[in-house]
Amino acid sequence: MPGLPPSATPLVSRYTYRLHARAALLEGILAGILVTQDVVARKTLEADQFQIMLLTMAPSASMLLALVLARRFADVEQRKVFLWAGVLGRLSLLGMAMVFGPWPFLGILLVGAVVQTVVIPAQNAVYQANYKPEIRGRLFGRAQVYGGVATAAAALGAGVWLDHDPAAYRWLYPIAGAAGFASAMVFGRIRLRRSASLPAAAAGPGAAGSPGPSAAPPPARAPSPLWRLLFEDAPFRRFETAMFVYGLGFMCMMPVFARLFVDELNMDYSDASLAKGVVFSAVPVVALSFAGRMHDRLGLERVATRAYVVLAVFAAGMAVVRTPAQVVAGFALFGLGMAGVNIAWSMGPIKYAPPGEAARYMGVHVALVGIRALIGHPLGASVAAASGSSRPTFAMAAGFFSLATVLMMRAERLAAAAPSGIRPAAGAAR
């Protein structure tokens, strides 16, 4: 795995990046094989619209558990978190070898989705502790490029195999589970830089922003309940509001892609994999590094704003596509927009969180994904079912993305207008 110039990157960041990139590559294999799971459910297992909705909603809705799991696992050793996540959430895919219907298919994927709510906060704790803030976005984006390449290759291979044998998911999904388990094991090897994960006041005498040897330490502040972060930290709340509206647009599209692909355009697995896996992953291979640099140079909110505009154009295009080739071309825009969202979604809680509190902020961030999933997925599926077409749902998504653009522009403007260094209590130590 290629390294980074020693003169440009601190030792801990270089060490973390190397393991992060390896894990991202393995994670890409998992994602590439699973990317057409809704198409498999509809085309091979003959799942109905309700089952497709549950399948696409389950990974996001299960993130509501983050509010409970983030605290329960906050003090568990990182290596153990990733070990159990790999066993329960990834190796469970070995059970797909015995699945022949949509309900068991959905059940196994739900287990992995629930476990992922523990993995995401643990990963973000690593990013906050080990990556220097001024290069965090660039290193994160560069590592994700490896995941994008692996996703594209795995999706293409899986699509060809499924066209040859529609029951091949019974062998492909266990392969994906093994790759996902290996990814978790690599991530578990990363040691947190403890001094970076502690608040400044707890880092010891002489630490930046901490009291000197003769100063008495400030009284410890009891951690506030996770939901209070939204009330205490106005910049974080404005960011999450814009992300929530964007998420409604994203979520309402998810249960209708299979309807568009299978029922309306009669796409085969190779076409679906080319769009959802290859193009959707290949574009971020180029765009993620650029988006990471844009994050470091222009800021979080501007990256998100530009991404939302691209997504609005994509959703509007999906409302009028007529051929598989048009879908594939449209997914290039989807990948471009999601490259920016990937950076903003992953880096947002880290930006607003005080040192050592990335997992708490990510807990709220992830739980909000679950709430909007409970709204967006049924909304998108209901509109498609009532109209008999996926097209009105895509038009609605374009409206959500446009509104999210306006809200994120407002969040950026208010953040720029705020007096420097002034933050509410929840974010005062950032």
C-alpha positions, 0 to 999 in steps of 0.5 A: 500500500503506497505511503505518504511523503514523510516530510508532509505527514506526521508519523502517527497520521502516516501509520494510521493512513496505511492501515486505513487504506488497507481496510478501505480496500477490503471494505470496498470488496464487501460494498461492491458485492452487496451494492445490487442487493435490492436488485437481487431481492427483486430480480432473483428472490421476487421481493415485493415493494414492501420488502424492498423498502424494508431491505433498503431502510434497515441499514439506516433505520438501525442507526437509531441504536447508535444512541444506546450503543455509542455509550455502551461501547464507549469504554470498550477497547477498540480492538474488541469492538472491531473483532466482534463487529467483524464476527457478528456483522460480517461473518454472518454473511456466510449464512447466505449460502443457505438462503432461498427467499427474501425474508431470510435474505433481509434478516441476515443483512439486518444483522450487519446493519445493526452491528455497523452502528457500533463500527462507525463511531469507533472509526471516527474516534480513530480519525479524530485521534490520529489524523491531524485536523489540517490534513484529515480530509485529504487523508480520509479521501485518499484512503477511500479511493482504494475502497472505490477501486475495490468496489468497482472491481467487485461490483463488475465481477459480481454483476457478470457472475449473477447474469450467468447464475442468478443464484450466485449470491449464495457464494458471492455474499460469503466472499463479501463477508470474509472481506468485511471481516478482514477489514474489521481486523485491520482497523482493529490494529490501529492504536489510538493516540491517547493524548489526542483523544483527551480534552485539552484540560485532561492532557496534562500540565503544559498541554495546549489550552490546559492549565499550567503546573500551578493552576487548579484543574477546572471542575469536571463537567458531566457528559450531557445526554446525546440529544442535548448536543443539538440544543447546546451546539447551534452550529452543529444543529444547523449542520445536522438540519441541512444533512437531515433534509439532504438525507430525506432526498437520499432515503426516498430514492433508495427503495425505488431504484430496483423498481426503475431498474427491473420493472421499468427499464428491464436492466440486467445485473451487469447494467445495474452493477455498472451503474450502482457499483462501477460508475458510482465507485469509479467517479469517487476514485477521482473525486474523493481526493479532490473533495478532501482537498476542497474540505481542507481548503474551503471548509466543510459546509462548502463541500456539502453545498456543492455536493447537494447541487450535483445530487439535485441534478442527478435526481431530476435526471432520474425522473426522466431517464428512458434507457439503461445507458442514461441511468449509467451516465446519471450515476456518474453525477450520483458518484460525484455528488456522493464523494462530497457528501462522504467527506462532509458526512464523515468529517462533520461531527469531527469538526464540531466535537470537542477533543475526545468527544467525536464518538458522542457527536457521531452518535447523534449524527448516526442516530439522525440517519435512522430517524430520517430513514423511518421517514424517507424510505416509506415516503419514497416507496409510498409515492412510487406505489401510489403513482405506479412509477418511480419518477415522482419519487425522484422529482421529490428527491430533487426538491429535498436536495435543493432545500438542503443546499439553501440550509447548508449555505445558511449554516456556512453564513452564520458560522462565518458571522459568529465571533471567533472562538465563541461556541456554546458549552457543548463545543467550547473546547473544540 
